[in-house]
Amino acid sequence: MAARARIQLRPRPEPDVAGASEPEAAIETGAGDRADRKNKRIIAGHFPKATWAQLRALCIQQDKTSQQLLEEALTDLFQKYRSQ
């Protein structure tokens, strides 16, 4: 039996976020560095596979991203509850 090669994992460098609070540190060290995500927050949820599949199909059908469709849905939701 052939010997398996060992993979050595290098530790990730520590982010340079001296003096930043925990939420600020997360934003400054991750995807928050992207200009299009500045001053934005993630809204997420766990949904059934069928819901995910419907969203993906709608993205293709409408030629929009899931981000665009979710923003549209939330805008409609806010308008619905604002009028009550």
Secondary structure, DSSP 8 states (H G I E B T S, - for coil): -----------------TT--HHHHHHHHSGGGSGGGTT---------HHHHHHHHHHHHHHT--HHHHHHHHHHHHHHHHHT-
